[in-house]
Amino acid sequence: MIIDELFPEKGKLVLNANGKEFIERLGVDAARQVVFSVLMGENIRTQTEPLTRRRVAIATGAMIYLFAKGWAEIDDFTENLSDQALEQMFASRSNKATFWPAMWLIGLTGKSIQNVLRSNSATRQNYIQDFENAIEEASRRCQEDFGPISMNLGYIVKGELKQNIRPLEWKDIARLSTAIGAATLTIRGSEKSTYGKLFERLIMGSVLTILGFQHVRNAQSTNLEKVFWLSDSSDDRECDATIRMRPGKLARFDIGFIGKGNPEIMKDKLSRYSSEIEQNGIDNISQTFIIVDRMPDTTRTFNSALRSGTEIIQMSMQCWAIELAQKLKMRLGYDSEIRTIPEDEISEYIKRKLQTIPFLDFLNTTIPMKWRAIREEAQPYLTDSVDGEEDFNEEDDL
């Protein structure tokens, strides 16, 4: 696959890492700092935006390198690029590091694949023709509006500068800028979901550990009291964490970095859970806690929470872990040490507690049911499902 050979190996590293590998590369201490900042009321997006910008820069830099190398080494490089990209996409469906660069070269993102290509070969060829026409039209308009352009792009190998075989014109630049745009959209869309789900687990696991609960792998754990597990699907709606005070007495948690501008998402969360669930043949009474960035400024949301008996905690509140501890005391009669810590010592208390938490344990879990469902729903749009071949790494969304 020519495209795969042109895309630099170090560029591939930022595309393929799962959640656990990402934390290992970022550094556990850096991840702890992000979690600490969120527990102290800071916005998660503020913490992850520098990471996103860095990944976008590396991915788009790798794409520029691909073009520089292709134009320097291959005659008529861009003439057959679309067909080669399409061929590579559907020959490497299980690997983001080869799939994503190929789709960027023809201006696609994951969302546009679902909406445009699907799994119909005729649709793919029609798309390629339309894409080529669009590039041609865009380059013609740029020529008319801005005048002719000529550009050289090179790269250095062992001290030797290699440049494009012929001067680059508007059509070449249109292809390059389209690929960079698609890469940026893909990475930013992926980062929002990846960082959200990744840090939801780390934050949820951390705050419950700080409050005195022990992390176990799942509900079948032999430890029966004051334990929690992540991503439970024992009810008809999956939750992000469950604590078991004792057999028959549970509390479920749904966490999301939702701002006050998304009242419809809050409404969905408030309607998710019943107060009784069955687990291992035993009926359990459950309390629900929803943790969001900010609650919408509507009395409807507050009234819905009141009617359903759901507690809402806002992460925008400084030291919101204390509020969660107070609500656990009120609802479950559970008292945690953090409620006795003086306000001016809370920051150091949380920081000290975080130092002993094994973050990677929160990521080394079975993939939640809802991510399997998303994968199965998306598969017909991405592939032709050959011989049961897997088209996603199950850990990618963690």
Helices and strands as residue ranges (DSSP letters): H 2-6, H 9-16, H 19-26, H 28-39, H 44-73, H 81-89, H 96-105, H 110-112, I 113-117, H 121-146, E 154-157, E 160-163, H 170-210, E 214-215, E 227-232, E 239-246, E 249-256, H 263-270, E 276-279, E 282-292, H 299-308, E 311-314, H 320-332, G 337-340, G 343-345, H 346-354, G 359-362, H 369-382
